[in-house]
Amino acid sequence: MALDKGSLTVSIAGIRLRHPIMNASGFLGYTREHISRLAKYGFSAIVTKTITPYAKKGYDPPIVVALRNGGLLNAVGLENPGKRCIGELVDEARKLGVPLIVSIGGMNAEEFAEVAIEAEEKGATAVEINLSCPHAKGFGLEIGLNPVNVFNVVKTVASVTKLPIIAKLGSSDRVVEAAGKALEAGAKGLTLINTIKAMAIDVYTLKPILTNIFGGLSGPPIHPIAVRVVYEVFMEYKPDIIGCGGVTTWLDAAELIAAGAKAVQIGTALVLSDNAQSLVESILRGLENWLLLHGFKNIEEAVGSAHKV
Ligand SMILES: Cc1cc2nc3c(=O)[nH]c(=O)nc-3n(C[C@H](O)[C@H](O)[C@H](O)COP(=O)(O)O)c2cc1C
């Protein structure tokens, strides 16, 4: 059986993408040069670093540590130039013909809305609401752990923009409930998952390694958690899901798609790989072979396939 022409094309939150692989927020994505580098890597859409209304300074170094188990631990602290950078990012992405998803952050619903308004005014394709950063005080997970807050933030953002809204949630005991609230409030898609709160200690100095003490764990160690969250949320609502967490090969991407994701983001693997462009290329070729192996004609047929057996 042959694949459909455009077998990797997917439509997520109403956005048509030539294939399902995009970068995860926080990996480049806040300067014009970053956008151009990410486009060269071959991503079908580019997600910006989380942008807050005003420039935000991050934590003092060390802010990122490579762990023995293959993961990364980071506490960057949502450092970003503020919403004034959105115009040039959109401009660059448009020049290169790549959809731009602006990741938005804030300390309350009104701040999220402020960045969403700017994203729409400047011509972004969609917004991804970061409700899940585990280490920036007052931001992210401190809001996203409570499904009522998730509802309020998404609802407020939906009231000020017509852009498709994607809510990015982290793993928590109430993630399925939070996902339901995000969808009820108007999210057209969900990104699952963000990093997981963790820490590392230097046993020689007996001190936490990160200045912030706690950070977010990413990379291969969190992949099975991402698969579980995508599977559970898909089972409940069958929404458009962008799977994220520990994807380093096509196998990881295929696993998230089989669990229910329509698209997949790659973060830590970009740091660990010495050739991001061939990484993206090899994931796409691997996915095509995987579709053929199962007799799927396109990616959309493979979405959630692990629920059907
Ligand atoms: C250094 C670093 C910075 C990050 N910055 C952001 C960010 O600004 N906004 C966000 O939503 N997620 C951020 N993340 C989380 C990633 O987007 C992603 O959800 C997480 O790393 C899991 O994917 P991965 O295992 O492929 O890295 C960051 C992660 C890392 C390691």
The ligand as a Tripos MOL2 file, in Angstrom:
@<TRIPOS>MOLECULE
LIG
   31    33     1     0     0
SMALL
NO_CHARGES

@<TRIPOS>ATOM
      1 C1         16.2470   25.3510   28.5320 C.3       1 LIG1
      2 C2         14.7660   25.1680   28.4030 C.ar      1 LIG1
      3 C3         13.9340   26.2750   28.2400 C.ar      1 LIG1
      4 C4         12.5530   26.1230   28.1220 C.ar      1 LIG1
      5 N1         11.7580   27.2270   27.9640 N.ar      1 LIG1
      6 C5         10.4100   27.0810   27.8130 C.ar      1 LIG1
      7 C6          9.5760   28.2020   27.5860 C.ar      1 LIG1
      8 O1         10.0010   29.3670   27.4980 O.2       1 LIG1
      9 N2          8.2320   27.9860   27.4640 N.ar      1 LIG1
     10 C7          7.6780   26.7230   27.5190 C.ar      1 LIG1
     11 O2          6.4560   26.5770   27.3740 O.2       1 LIG1
     12 N3          8.4660   25.6350   27.7010 N.ar      1 LIG1
     13 C8          9.8010   25.7910   27.8540 C.ar      1 LIG1
     14 N4         10.5870   24.6920   28.0280 N.ar      1 LIG1
     15 C9          9.9540   23.3590   28.0170 C.3       1 LIG1
     16 C10         9.9700   22.7520   26.6170 C.3       1 LIG1
     17 O3          9.2330   23.5240   25.6940 O.3       1 LIG1
     18 C11         9.4040   21.3180   26.6370 C.3       1 LIG1
     19 O4          8.0620   21.3550   27.0620 O.3       1 LIG1
     20 C12        10.1740   20.3910   27.5590 C.3       1 LIG1
     21 O5         11.5560   20.6690   27.5200 O.3       1 LIG1
     22 C13         9.9510   18.9080   27.2170 C.3       1 LIG1
     23 O6         10.3710   18.6280   25.9020 O.3       1 LIG1
     24 P1         11.8380   18.0030   25.5680 P.3       1 LIG1
     25 O7         12.0320   16.8330   26.4830 O.co2     1 LIG1
     26 O8         11.7850   17.6690   24.1290 O.co2     1 LIG1
     27 O9         12.8190   19.1100   25.8740 O.co2     1 LIG1
     28 C14        11.9780   24.8190   28.1680 C.ar      1 LIG1
     29 C15        12.8030   23.7130   28.3420 C.ar      1 LIG1
     30 C16        14.1840   23.8550   28.4630 C.ar      1 LIG1
     31 C17        15.0440   22.6340   28.6620 C.3       1 LIG1
@<TRIPOS>BOND
     1     1     2 1
     2     2     3 ar
     3     2    30 ar
     4     3     4 ar
     5     4     5 ar
     6     4    28 ar
     7     5     6 ar
     8     6     7 ar
     9     6    13 1
    10     7     8 2
    11     7     9 ar
    12     9    10 ar
    13    10    11 2
    14    10    12 ar
    15    12    13 ar
    16    13    14 ar
    17    14    15 1
    18    14    28 ar
    19    15    16 1
    20    16    17 1
    21    16    18 1
    22    18    19 1
    23    18    20 1
    24    20    21 1
    25    20    22 1
    26    22    23 1
    27    23    24 1
    28    24    25 2
    29    24    26 1
    30    24    27 1
    31    28    29 ar
    32    29    30 ar
    33    30    31 1
@<TRIPOS>SUBSTRUCTURE
     1 LIG1         1 GROUP 0 **** ****
